[in-house]
C-alpha cells in the first residue's frame, strides 16, 4: 500500500503549537508520511530561531528562508514572491499528496498559491474567521478559495466558508486544535513556571501581546503607548510581554516592549517566544490576556481568566463572555482593567464556556485526512447558497 504523503507548512511559533497534536498523529501512522516544511519567523534570529523547538520533536524536511530584514509592506510583498518560488521547488522535490496549512499569514499564502498552480490539493485549517483590522482577513479568504478541504473552529465559521462557495461536504466544523494542546500538555506549576522564566509573579499578573493593526496607517506606536500608559498605573501587578509577529510595524512594538521592561525590570519581563509549554502554563496564573492576540479569544477562556481585547485587529471573531473589548485608548483600557478586577466579573469567570471546541479537533482532522478520497478533489464547483 502506498503511504499518503501529507506536507505541512509552519511559519510561526503560534501555528506550530496548534499543529503539534495533529503532526504527532500523522507521524505515528504507518499509512501516512509526514513531510514538514519550516519557514518564516521560525528561521529568524530576531524572532528566536523557533525552528529549534520544531526540530526537538519532529524531523524537518525543508527549511525555506523567505523573511527579509524588513517590517514594511514592500519587504513583506517581496517575501511573498520569494516564498512562492521556493515553495514551488520544494513541492516538486517532495511530491506530496496533500498540503496542509493553518491560518492566514503571508508565508502560508505563498505556499498555497504555489500549490494551486502545481495542482496540489490543499487542506486549510481555520477559514471563515474574521479579523477586520488586518490584511490577514483577505489572505485567509483567498486561501479558502485556493483550498479543497476545510476545517473550521465553529459552526458559524463553517457556514461562512460555504458562503464563499465551498461545497458543504468538504467543510468540517471540528473546533480549535489549541484546546487539544491545552489538554495534552502537562502544564508547569506556579513555582516551576517562575523558575522557567526567572521571574516571580505578584498578587496580580497580566500576559500582554500586542500586534500591529496592519490595515491602519502608522497606528502601532500610538496604540501601544496607550496600553503601556494604562498598565503602568496598576499597583502590585506584574507584566509578561510576548513580542509581536513579523508584521508591518511589528518591530516598533517590540522596541517599545524592550524599552518599557528596561525601565520597569522590577515588575515586567519580555520574551521573543515563550514556547507553547511556558506560554500556556503562564496563562493559568494570569488575571487576563491583554492586547489583541487571537490567543486571548481562543485559549484564555479555557483557563477561566479574563481577556482585554484592544482595538480592531480581532474585530469579527466570536468571543466568550470572558472577553472585554475596548478601544485602543488610555481611558478605555483603564476602564476595561477596572471591569476585569470587579467582583462581579471575577465571579462570572468561573462558569465560562469556550466557544472553540472540546479538545478533540486534531483527532477528527486526522481521521478525515486519512480516509478522504483524493480522486478529482482538485476539480470543485462553486456552491451557490439555496434561495430563500
Beta strands, then each sheet from edge to edge (+ up, - down):
strand 1: 4-10
strand 2: 32-39
strand 3: 62-64
strand 4: 98-102
strand 5: 122-125
strand 6: 149-152
strand 7: 171-173
strand 8: 204-209
strand 9: 237-242
strand 10: 268-271
strand 11: 288-291
strand 12: 306-310
strand 13: 323-326
sheet 1: 3+ 2+ 1+ 4+ 5+ 6+ 7+
sheet 2: 10+ 9+ 8+ 11+ 12+ 13+
end
